[in-house]
Amino acid sequence: MLAAMIVIRRLVDRHRAYTAIFLPGEEPRVIPTTDYEHGRILQVYKQDRPHADVLNDFTDYGLNRPDVSRD
């Protein structure tokens, strides 16, 4: 089974804020979102904290290393 890496980023310009979702081999999806909506998207895709067996920014950059959640 091949795992696809999803990258989710917050983009802000002078007028709006967006959530950008990047999947390998796909065009980026850029969606206008509020801060709340962006937070919920991160929770859904488990970018909100480290999780066992999930590759995200916390594993890539060693953020909060000792706290790996066991969902």
Number of C-alpha atoms within 10 A of each C-alpha: 3 4 7 10 12 13 16 21 13 16 14 12 7 5 5 10 17 19 22 17 17 16 13 10 7 8 9 13 12 16 14 14 18 13 12 9 13 20 15 14 17 17 12 10 13 16 20 15 17 22 17 11 11 16 16 21 16 19 17 8 9 11 13 11 10 8 12 15 10 8 6
